Amino acid sequence: MPINEILPKVVIEALESLYNQGKGDTLKRTIRLLNEVLNFAVNYGLIAFNPCLRINEVFNFGKSSNNPAITPKELPELIKAVMYSSAAIQTKLLFKFQLLTMVRPAEASNATWSEIDFKNLYGLSRLTE
């Protein structure tokens, strides 16, 4: 589809299935990416304006809520609970590794030995590049 044919009606129809499935996060990311592409097209003179700039207003995303978090004072109790739990040793070590390096769960569990900078103890090398 040519970029100048991307109109709100077409996009809304294409995205309604995501909305109806309750995939709000995917829908938000898709709209954000679409707007990035259309803004790029505006900046390079391919289209005069972004017709989908406010398309997110069509969908009711509901009120967002923050993820639960612990306070710094609660951290020692959490560490103790994890270390004395019946979790596998790999899980406990991964938990410690994440606390020490502050990497995300997927980065920690998919890390390879070559990515760890033992000389500078600077966490995963791919994060420092």
C-alpha positions as CSV (number, residue, x, y, z in Angstrom):
1,M,0.0,0.0,0.0
2,P,1.5,3.4,-0.9
3,I,2.1,5.6,2.1
4,N,-0.2,8.3,0.8
5,E,-3.1,5.8,1.0
6,I,-2.7,5.1,4.7
7,L,-5.7,6.8,6.1
8,P,-7.3,6.7,9.6
9,K,-10.3,4.6,8.4
10,V,-8.0,1.9,7.0
11,V,-5.8,1.9,10.0
12,I,-8.7,1.7,12.5
13,E,-10.2,-1.2,10.6
14,A,-6.8,-3.0,10.6
15,L,-6.2,-2.4,14.3
16,E,-9.7,-3.2,15.7
17,S,-8.9,-6.9,16.0
18,L,-6.0,-6.1,18.4
19,Y,-8.3,-3.8,20.4
20,N,-11.1,-6.5,20.5
21,Q,-8.6,-9.1,21.7
22,G,-7.6,-6.8,24.6
23,K,-4.0,-6.4,23.3
24,G,-3.7,-2.8,24.4
25,D,0.1,-2.7,24.7
26,T,0.6,-4.2,21.3
27,L,-2.0,-1.7,19.9
28,K,-0.2,1.2,21.5
29,R,3.2,0.1,20.2
30,T,1.7,-0.4,16.7
31,I,0.2,3.0,16.6
32,R,3.4,4.6,17.9
33,L,5.5,2.8,15.2
34,L,2.9,3.8,12.5
35,N,3.2,7.4,13.6
36,E,7.0,7.2,13.5
37,V,6.8,5.9,9.9
38,L,4.3,8.6,8.9
39,N,6.3,11.4,10.6
40,F,9.4,10.1,8.7
41,A,7.4,10.4,5.5
42,V,6.4,13.9,6.3
43,N,10.0,14.9,7.1
44,Y,11.2,13.6,3.8
45,G,8.4,15.2,1.7
46,L,6.7,11.9,0.8
47,I,3.3,13.1,2.3
48,A,2.2,16.6,3.4
49,F,0.9,15.6,6.9
50,N,0.4,12.6,9.2
51,P,-3.2,11.7,8.9
52,C,-3.0,9.2,11.8
53,L,-1.4,11.5,14.3
54,R,-4.3,11.3,16.8
55,I,-5.6,7.8,15.9
56,N,-5.0,6.6,19.5
57,E,-7.9,8.7,20.6
58,V,-10.3,6.3,18.8
59,F,-9.4,3.4,21.2
60,N,-10.2,3.4,24.9
61,F,-7.1,2.1,26.5
62,G,-8.5,2.4,30.0
63,K,-6.6,3.7,33.0
64,S,-3.1,2.4,33.4
65,S,-1.7,1.3,36.7
66,N,1.8,1.1,38.0
67,N,3.5,-2.3,38.5
68,P,3.9,-3.2,42.1
69,A,7.3,-2.4,43.5
70,I,9.2,-2.8,46.8
71,T,10.9,-0.1,48.7
72,P,14.7,-0.1,49.4
73,K,13.9,-0.9,53.0
74,E,12.0,-4.1,51.9
75,L,14.9,-5.3,49.7
76,P,16.8,-7.2,52.4
77,E,13.6,-9.1,53.3
78,L,13.0,-10.0,49.6
79,I,16.6,-11.2,49.2
80,K,16.3,-13.4,52.3
81,A,12.9,-14.8,51.1
82,V,14.4,-15.7,47.7
83,M,17.6,-17.3,49.2
84,Y,15.6,-19.4,51.7
85,S,13.0,-20.4,49.2
86,S,12.7,-23.8,47.5
87,A,13.6,-22.2,44.2
88,A,16.2,-23.9,42.1
89,I,19.8,-22.9,42.7
90,Q,20.0,-21.5,39.1
91,T,17.0,-19.2,39.9
92,K,18.6,-17.9,43.1
93,L,21.9,-17.2,41.4
94,L,20.1,-15.5,38.5
95,F,18.3,-13.3,41.0
96,K,21.6,-12.4,42.6
97,F,23.2,-11.7,39.2
98,Q,20.3,-9.4,38.3
99,L,20.6,-7.5,41.5
100,L,24.4,-7.0,41.0
101,T,24.2,-6.0,37.3
102,M,20.8,-4.4,37.1
103,V,20.0,-6.1,33.8
104,R,16.6,-7.1,32.6
105,P,15.5,-10.7,33.1
106,A,15.8,-11.7,29.5
107,E,19.3,-10.1,29.3
108,A,20.4,-12.0,32.4
109,S,19.0,-15.4,31.4
110,N,20.3,-15.2,27.8
111,A,23.7,-13.8,28.7
112,T,26.8,-15.7,27.6
113,W,30.1,-15.9,29.4
114,S,31.8,-13.9,26.7
115,E,29.4,-11.0,27.4
116,I,30.5,-10.6,31.0
117,D,33.4,-8.3,31.6
118,F,35.2,-9.9,34.6
119,K,38.1,-7.5,34.4
120,N,36.1,-4.4,35.0
121,L,33.1,-6.1,36.6
122,Y,30.9,-3.9,34.5
123,G,28.0,-6.2,33.9
124,L,27.2,-7.4,30.4
125,S,29.5,-6.0,27.8
126,R,26.7,-5.5,25.2
127,L,25.1,-3.0,27.5
128,T,28.2,-0.9,27.7
129,E,28.8,-0.6,24.0
